[in-house]
Amino acid sequence: MSKPVFTHTQDQFKQLAQDMLRFAREKGASDAAVEISEGGGLAISVRKGKVETIEQNRDKGIGVTVYIGQKRGNASTSDFSQKSLSDTVDAAYNIARFTAEDDCAGLPEAELLEMNPRDFKLFYPWDITAEQAIALACRAEDAAFATDKRITNSEGAHVHVQHSHFIAANSRGFIGGYPSSRHTVSVVPIAGRGARMQRDDWYSSQRNAKKLASPETIGRYAAERALARLNAKKLDTRKCPVLFEAPLAAGLLGSFVQAVSGGALYRKSSFLLDSLGQQVLPKHVQILENPHQVGAIGAAPFDDEGVKTHQRDVVKNGVVQGYFLSCYSARKLGMKTTGNAGGSHHLSMTSDLTKRGDNFAAMLKKMGTGLLVTELMGQGVNYVTGDYSRGASGYWVENGVIQYPVEEITIAGNMKEMLSQIVAIGADVLLRGSKQTGSILLESMTVAGS
């Protein structure tokens, strides 16, 4: 991949945005909002030392939302010519003309907008060629194969490089944007042969490629995970404590976020309706949203509507302090936006009970006897009722020591009860996406097996 240089500058994007807003104003729109973006990247995959795919991508686009009072229309284009910009505004305006009024539609109030956004250092370009990326992926896969002769196959190793930038603007004076990057190295080794084969994976993902784990470390650890799953057994049905490994624990945090997000709440399709100010998690659990963490995935000076972001307690001492709201969902609920148009920002889930020494081994000892879950299958969460049922695999643990791997089981419970029964959160903290947490120990779940 050649040096990541965008075809348009931020200043050019700002001019295009101002042009779009002018076209909307001239057309007769009462308000308008524009977002312009451009991205490019490289994705390569190798398998057993041979290149399988090399993909280079570059895309750009402009989206405009036009308001006629409280009637709204959207249109987009990838053509940045003046005629195309004007035609796109016309299309959005004409859609708005024939759309029903929505008393919750509209731009954020001017005082909510971030007029002087800070630079949170989210862009770390990686000047890597396809050949260099292939070599990196091969190192990860080679390390997996070298770990043990029982690593017999591979689903491949992958390197992804992505750079993008954008500008957002609206007719109330907001204009802002920034470049960002995200880079990933991953590998998926297979252990064993025939019907007894097991696979597992591991990856490292960072904005700054210099912070990525070494490909050898990724490959070895992925291989060790696959090897540990060999000779898996089934369990009979039982109730027992369950420890969610840190990568899966981030999914529990994600389920909580979805349940207290505006769309689910105003549609009354959440098991956590009216949970503001309510004890939903144990008193020792805290959830912090920090959009201003320099260089972090999930950092942002403003949300998708240009609203200022703030560090805040989402959950304090187990009590819900705030939802995740855009301007629209906030108006539907008779509340104020939380600066979460587009979703949650960088989140961390912690426990006051966690000690520095509460690593993964210590969490197994806390559980004593129970199920360690390392993989989940399916999407078995009913966000209306909270019912939770997913295929799983992992390890049976006795007296804090892993005894053997298990597979072909289902774990079931109710999300509301699961959240309230968090016994401990480990110090084995891992960032997955924009969510950061250690492993999470739950008091009890139903494990369905043979």
N, C-alpha and C positions, 0 to 999 in steps of 0.2 A: 504494500500500500504506500503510495506516495505521501509526502508530508500533508497532514490534514488541514488543508486550506479551504475555507468555505468560498463558494462562488459569489456570495453577497456579504457585505459588511453589516454590522449593526446599524450604522448610520443610513445605509441604503434601505434596510428594513424599516427604519423609523420613517423615512420619506415615503415609502410605499404605504405604510399604515396611515400617515397623514393624508395621503392622496385618497385612500379608501374612505376615511372619515369625511373628507370634503365632498366626495361623490355622494355619500349618504345624506349629508346635510343639504346639498343642492337638490337632491331628489325629493326632499321633504320629510326625511326621517326625523323623529323627535330625539332619538338617541341611536348610537351604534357602537359596536365593539369589534375589534379586528385582532386576529392572531396570525403571525407569519412565522414559518419555521423552515429549517433546512437541516438535513442530516446526511451523514455518510459513514460508511464503515466497511469492515472486512470480517468475514466469517469463514473459517476453514475447518475441515474435519479430516482426520486420518484414521485408518483402521488397519491394525497389524502392519504398521509401518508404511502403508500406501495411502496416497492422497485420495480421498473420496469426493470432496467438494471444495471448491474455492468460490466464494461469493463476494462480490464487491457491490455495495449499494450506495446510491445517492438519490435523495428525494427532496422535494420542496413543496410547499403549499401555503395558500392563504385562505382563511375562513373568516367570514363576516356575519355578524348578527345585527339585523336592522330592527328597530322598534318604531312602530306607529302607535303612540300612546302605550297601551299595554298589550298590543298585538305584536307578535314576534315572528321573524323569518330568518332562515339561515341559508347560506350558499357558500360554495368553496371552489377554488380553481388552483391549478398548478402552473398556469400561464401568468407571468408577471407583467405582461404588456399593459399599457394604459387602457386600451380598449377592453381587454379581458377584465381588468379590475372594475371598470365602469359597468360592464355587462353583468358581472357577479353581484355588484351592489343592486343593480336593477332586478336580478332574479330574487335576491333576498327580500327586497322591497315588495315585489309582487306576491311573494309567498305570505308576507306579513299582512298584506291587504285582505287576503282571503282566510286569515286565521282568526279563530275566536279570541276575544279578549281574555286575558288571564290576569287577575288582580294581584298575583304574586310575581309576575314577570317584571323585569327591569334591571337596570344597572345598579351596582352598589352606590350608596350615598357617598358623596365626594369625601367626607371626612374619614371614611373607612379605607380609602385608597392609599397605597404606598407610593408617595411621590418622590421619595429619595431612597431607593432600594440600596442596601449594602451588598458588597461583593463577598460571597461566602466561599470563594475559591473552589468552584465546582468543575473547572475545566483543566484537564491534564492530558493534552494530546499525546498520543503514542505513535511515534514515527517508526512503524514496523512494516516490513515488506511481507508479501505472501510467503516468500521463502523462509524468512525468519519465523513467521508464525507457524509454518509447517514444522520447522525444526523444534520449536517449543512444544507443540502438541506431541511430537514423536518422543521427546524426552519424558513427558508425563506418562505416555503409554509404555515406553520401554521400562520405566521405573516400576510400573505395575507388574509387568511380566517378570522382571528380575526379582520381585519380592519372594516368589515361591513357584515351584514347578506346577503347583495345582492351579495357577492362573493359566488357563488353557485358551482363552479367547477374549475378545473385546468387542464392545459395541462402539468403540471409537473414543478418540480424544478430540477436544474442540478448543479453538481459540476464537473469541469474539472481541472485536474492537469497534467502538461506536462513539462518534462525535456528533453533536448537534448544537444548534442555537436557535433562539426565537426572539420575537418582539411581540408584546401584547399592548394594545392601546384602546382607549375608549373616548367617547365624546365628552366626558366629564373631566378631562385633563390628565388622565393616567397614561403614561407610556413607560414601558420598562421591559427588560429582557436580559438574557445572559447565555453564554455558551456552557455546555456541560459534557461530561464524558463518562463512559462506563466500560470496563474491560473485564473479561472473564476467561479463565482457563479451567477446563473440566475433563474428566476421564471416567469411563464406565467399564471396568474389567469384569470378566466372567470367570468364576472358579468352578472346578469339577468337570465332570463329563456326563453326557447323556441326560437321563431324567433327573439326575441329582445335581445338575448345575445350579449355581446361584450367582446373582449379579448384585453389584452395589455401585455407588458412584460417590464422587466428591468434587467440589469446585471451590475456586476462590474468585471473588468478584470485588473490584475496587474502582473508584474514579481514577486513581493514580496507579498506573501499572507498576511503579516501583514498590508498591505496597502489596502486590500479589504474592501469595505463597509460591515457593519455588515449584516448578513442574514435577521435580522428583518427590517433594513432600506430598503433593496432591496425588501422584500416582501410587506411591507406597501406601498412603492411608486408605485410598479407595480399594486397593488390593486387600489390605488387612480386613476391611469391612466385608468384602465379598467372601474371603476365606472363613471368617468367623461365622458365616451363615450356613456353611456346609453341614450336612447331616441333621437338618432341622426336623423337629418333631411336631406333632399336634398336641394340643391340650384338651382336656375335657372341660365342659362348661363349669364356670366358677365365678365368684366375686372376689376381687382382690385389689390391692393398691396398684396403681399404674404410674409409671414414670415415663413421661414424654421426653425423648432426647431433644436437645436444644433446637435443632432445625425444625422439628415438628412442633415444639412449644411455641415457636413464632406463629404457627398456624392457629393455635388457640387464641393468641393475642389478636390475630386477624379476624377470627370469628367474633370476638368481643367488639372490635371496631365496626364490623358490618352491622351488628345488632344495634349499635348506638349511633348509626349514621342517619342523616336526615331523611333520605329516600325511604328507608325501611320504616322509620318512625312515622312520617306523615301518611304513609300508605297503611299503617297499622299492621305491618307484616314482620314484626320483630318480637322475640321472646323477652326483650328488655324494654317494653313500652313503659313510659312514665317512671323510668329508673333514675332520673336526675335527683340527686340528694338522697338516694337509697343505697343501703348496704348491699352490694352485689358480689364483692369479693371479700375475703377475710381481712381483718383490720391490719394485718402485717403487709398487705400488698399495695404497691404504688405503681401508677402508670403516668409517665411524664412524656409530654410532646415537646420536643425541642427542635423547631425548624431552623434555628440559627447556629447549629453546630458546623463550624467551618470544615469544608471538604467532605461532609457526610452525604451518603445516599439518603435522600429524603429531606435534605436541607432546602429551604426556599425563602426568599425575602417576602414573597407575596403568593397568593393562591391563583387559581386559573381565572379569577375575576379581577385580579389586581388588588385584592384586599390584603392589608398588612397581616403578616403572621406574627404570632407571639408564643413564647415559651409558656406552657401552662400545665397545671396538674389536671389530668383527665380523670384519674382516680386517686383519691387521697385517703389513706387508712381504710381502704376497701369501699369507700363511698364515691359514687359517680359525681364528679364535679362539672362535667361538660360533655356535650355531644359533639359530633362532627358534622357541621352545617355549612352549606353554601347560602348565598343570599336567598335563593329561591326556596330551599327547604326550610330555612329559618322563618321566612314569611308565612309559609304554610303552617308552621307550628306556633306562630305568634311570638317568635324569639328573635335573637340577633345572630348574624353569621359568626362563626368561629374561625373564619379564614381557612376553610377546608373544602372549597370548591375544587374538585379534582381528587379528593381523598385525604387521608391522613398524611402527616409529615413524619419526620424521624421520631419513632416511639421507643421508649425503653420501659420494660416491666421488671420491677425489683421487689424484693421482700426485705422487711426490716430484720427478719430472722437470719438472713444469709450472712455467713461469716466468710472471711477470706479463704479459709481452708475447705469450703464446701464445693470441692471440685466434683467431677463426675463420679469418681470412686466413693466419695463421701455421700453423694446422693443415693447411690446404690445401698449403702449402709443405712441411711435414713429410712429407705423403703423396707429393708429387711427381706421379706419374702413377697414377691409380686411379679408383675410383668413390666419389662422394659420394652417400650415400643420405639422402633427405629424406622418403620416404613408404614405408610397408610395408603390405602387404595380407595378410589371412588370419591364421590362428593356427598356422602350421606349425612348432611346437616340440614335439618328443617328449621329455617330461621323464624318461622311463625311460632312453632311450638317449642323449639330448642332441642327436639329429639335428635340424638346423635348416634349413628351406627355406621362404622366403616371397617372394611377389611384391613387386616393388619398383619405385620410380622415383627419379630424382635427376639427377646431372650427371656427365659424363665430364670428368676433370681431367687436364691435362698440364703438367708443369713448374710445378705449384702454381697453375695458372690454369684456371678453369672454361672448357671449350671449347663444350659444348652440352648441352642437357637430354636425358635418356634415359628411356624408358618400356618397358613390356612385357618386363621382365626378371625373373629369379628369382635371389636370392642364396642360397647353400647352404653349409653347413659343419656342424661339431659344436660344441655350446655349450662343452663341456669344453676343446676346442682353442681356440675363439674367446676364452674368458676368459684362457687362458694366453698368448695372442698379442696382448694389448693393448700396443701400442707407445707410445701417448701419450694423455693426457687433457687437453683444452683448458682454458684459463682463461675460455672463453665459457660460464660456469656458468649453468644454468637450472634452476628448480624446476618439476617436473611431479608433481602430487600431493604425496606426502611424500618424493619422491626427488630429490636434487640432484646434478647432474653436468655437466661440460662435454662437448663432442663427444669421441667415442672413436674412435681410429684402430686398426684391426686389421691385422696383418701381411699376411694373405691370405685370400681366400674365393673360391669358385667362383661366377662370374657366368654364368648361362645365358641366352642370348638367341636370336637367329635362327640 
